[in-house]
């Protein structure tokens, strides 16, 4: 069975979980880089998984 990649620190849930969606990383503004290195918040992808909707 394939194992999911680990979540990045900026992810609130695994991708594809109901009630979540992709958003631009708030720390690198979607570039995937900060200070010349991969952004730690998004793991260099420029995207984070966020909860959507209200509760």
Number of C-alpha atoms within 10 A of each C-alpha: 3 4 5 8 7 9 16 19 11 17 21 14 17 17 15 10 11 10 11 17 18 15 16 17 23 14 16 20 14 17 17 21 19 14 7 7 9 16 21 17 22 25 19 18 18 22 23 25 22 20 16 12 8 5 3
